[in-house]
Amino acid sequence: MPEHDDIDEVRTEEERRGKRPIDLAEKKRKALLRRKFGEAIQSGNEDQFRQMLINDLGQLPGSPEYEASWRAWKAYHGEG
């Protein structure tokens, strides 16, 4: 981790001192997933999107979450 990231992390923790704690690892994980979701949906590659849904988000084909993600894909690509 670059030094400036360490400084930013400590600064964030200090700013939050006395407030409700946040899980920085979870926050980073969610940001990564958001970025991967955006990249996959914009790529136009259905297979990449499908793999991201299953492997990264844990959405199983046929589940309500999986179907909602495909509706988002289709709406973004003008197929719905």
C-alpha positions in Angstrom: 0.0 0.0 0.0 1.5 3.3 -1.0 2.4 5.7 1.9 -0.2 8.3 1.0 -2.9 5.6 1.2 -1.8 4.8 4.8 -1.9 8.5 5.6 -5.4 8.8 4.2 -6.6 5.8 6.1 -5.2 7.1 9.4 -6.7 10.6 8.6 -10.1 9.0 8.0 -9.9 7.0 11.2 -9.0 10.1 13.2 -11.8 12.1 11.6 -14.3 9.4 12.6 -13.0 9.2 16.2 -15.9 9.2 18.6 -18.4 8.4 15.8 -19.8 5.1 14.8 -17.0 2.9 13.5 -16.7 2.1 9.9 -15.2 -1.0 8.4 -12.6 0.3 5.9 -12.1 -3.2 4.4 -15.8 -3.5 3.7 -15.9 0.0 2.3 -13.0 -0.8 -0.1 -14.6 -4.1 -1.1 -17.9 -2.3 -1.9 -16.0 0.3 -4.0 -14.2 -2.4 -5.9 -17.4 -4.3 -6.6 -19.1 -1.0 -7.7 -16.2 -0.4 -10.1 -16.2 -3.9 -11.5 -20.0 -3.8 -12.0 -19.7 -0.5 -13.9 -16.8 -1.8 -16.0 -18.7 -5.1 -16.8 -22.0 -3.4 -17.7 -20.2 -0.8 -19.9 -18.1 -3.4 -21.7 -20.9 -4.9 -23.7 -19.5 -8.3 -23.0 -22.4 -10.5 -21.7 -20.1 -13.3 -20.6 -17.9 -11.0 -18.6 -21.0 -9.5 -16.9 -22.4 -13.0 -16.2 -19.1 -14.1 -14.6 -18.9 -10.9 -12.5 -22.4 -11.5 -11.2 -21.7 -15.1 -10.3 -18.1 -14.9 -9.1 -17.8 -11.4 -7.6 -21.4 -10.7 -6.4 -22.4 -14.3 -5.6 -25.6 -14.0 -7.6 -26.9 -17.3 -8.7 -28.8 -17.7 -12.0 -32.5 -17.6 -11.4 -32.2 -15.6 -8.2 -34.1 -12.3 -7.9 -30.8 -10.4 -7.6 -29.4 -12.0 -10.7 -32.6 -11.2 -12.7 -32.6 -7.6 -11.5 -28.9 -7.3 -12.6 -29.8 -8.6 -16.1 -32.7 -6.2 -16.3 -30.2 -3.4 -15.5 -27.8 -4.8 -18.2 -30.6 -4.8 -20.8 -31.9 -1.4 -19.9 -28.4 0.1 -20.1 -27.9 -1.5 -23.6 -31.3 -0.6 -24.8 -32.6 -4.2 -25.0 -35.4 -3.9 -22.5 
